[in-house]
Amino acid sequence: MPRKVTKSLVRPIPADRIYNSVMVQRLINRVMLNGKKQLAERLVYGGMQKAAEQLKVDNPLDVFDQAMKNIRPVMETRSRRVGGANYQIPFEVKGQRQNHLTMMWFVAAARSRKGMSMEDRIKLELIDAYNNTGTAVKKREDTHKMAEANRAFAHFARS
């Protein structure tokens, strides 16, 4: 039984200055290294702009929103020990964790691309996610497959 019953505090972050979107600001914060926020902003805004131009979409925010929607997970598995054995139990992913996993997978996929600038990596990953392909979308698909494969253990989930 956990000692602490209260939920952890989620600090509200302000929206970004160009698109007035909290999700874009979360991406900027996730891309940022060593406190260099202006550099992270330049990389994210540049990548979004280039992706929108390549996809021939007027608003880069539409490309971003669709890409994030395609990466967002619905189900995940969590390990639970039952009777001396560990089972991967499928759970629904809710709100804040959905956004967290989406951003983590997107930035990890962008950083795993080599041989180009980070702005181009973000652009290519946005285009791939917009088209429902790419590493981040594959990560979501793998997570969903794992949850589907372990659906038989769903009865072990706590009520």
N, C-alpha and C positions, 0 to 999 in steps of 0.2 A: 504494500500500500504506500503510495507516495506521501511524503510528509507535507509537501507543499501543494495545496489544492488550487491556488489562484493561478490565473493565466499570466503568461509573461507579457510585459508591456511592449506594445508595438508603437514606436515613435512615428508620428506622421511626418512625411517629408514633403517639402513644397514642390509644386509642379515646375517643370523646366521653363526656361524663359522664351523659347521660340514657339513650341507647339502647345504649351500650357497643359502638359500631360505628366501625370505622376509616374506612369510606366516608363516613359522615356527617361525621366530623371533617375529611376531605379537602374536602368541600363547604363546610364552615364556613371553612376556611382559604382556599379559592378565592374565597368571597364577601367575605371580610374586606378592608377597605381601610384603609390608614394604621395598621395595628396595632390596630384597634378590634375585638377578638375578641368581647367581650361583646355588642356590637351585632350582629355577624355571627351569633352563636349565637341571639340573640333572633329575628332575621329567619328563619333556617333552621328553628328549632324551631316558630316561629309558622306559617310556611308549610306545614310538614309536618302540623301539627295541623289547620289549616284545610282542607287537601286531604283528609285522612282523614275529617273531618266531612262534607265535601261529597260524597265518594264513598261515605259510610256504611260505612267500614271501621274495625274496632276499633283496629288497631295502625298508627300512622303509619309505622312502619319497613317494614311490608309494602308500603305504597304507594310508599315511597322505593325499596325493592329492585326492585320490578316496573318502576318508571319507569326506573331506571338500566339494568336488563336490556334494556329496549326501546330505549335509546339506544346501548348498547355496540356498537361496530363489530367486524366480523369480518375484513373485507378493506379495504385501502387501496392507493393507488398511490404509488410513489416514482419520481422522475425519475432516469433513467440515460442517460448519453451513450454511444452505441454508433456507431462509424463516422461521426462528424460530425453525427449527428442525436440529438435528445433523445427518449426514449421514456418513456411513463408505464407502469411495470411494476407489475402487481398483486402485493402481498405480504400474507401473513396478519398480522394485528395480534395481538400477544401481551401477556399479563399486565399489566405496569405501564403500557405505552403505551395499552392499552385503557381502563384507569381514567382515565388522564390526558386522553385525547380525550373520554371521556364527560363528565368534569367541566367541561372547557373548553367544550364545545358546550352543556351545560346552562346554565352561568352566562352565556355569551354570548347565548343565546336569552332568558334571563330579563331580562338587562340591555337587550336590544333592544326589549322591550315598554315603551311609554311611557304616561304619564298615570296612574300608580298607585304605591303604595308598593312597595318591594322585596319585602316579605313577601307581598303579593298577587301580584307577578310570579312569585315562587318557587312559590306555591300553584298558579297557573294553569299554569305550565310542568310542574309535577309531575302535575297532572291530565291535561294533554295527553299527556305522555310515558306515563303509566299507560294511557291509551286508545289508544296507538300513533299519535298525531297530534302536531302542533306542530312548531316550528322545529328543535328538536334532533333529533327523529326524522327530519325531512326531510333534515337534514344527513347523517345516517347513511345514509339511502336514496340520496342523491346520491353519496356516497362509494362505496357498493356498486355503483351503476350504472356509475360511472367505472371501477371495477376490472373489472367484467364486460365493459364495452366494450373494454377493453385486454387482455383475456385472451389475445389472439393474440401479445402480446409477452412472455408469461410465460417463454418459453424463454431470454430474455435475463437472467433472474434468476441471480445467482451461486449456486452450490451450497454 
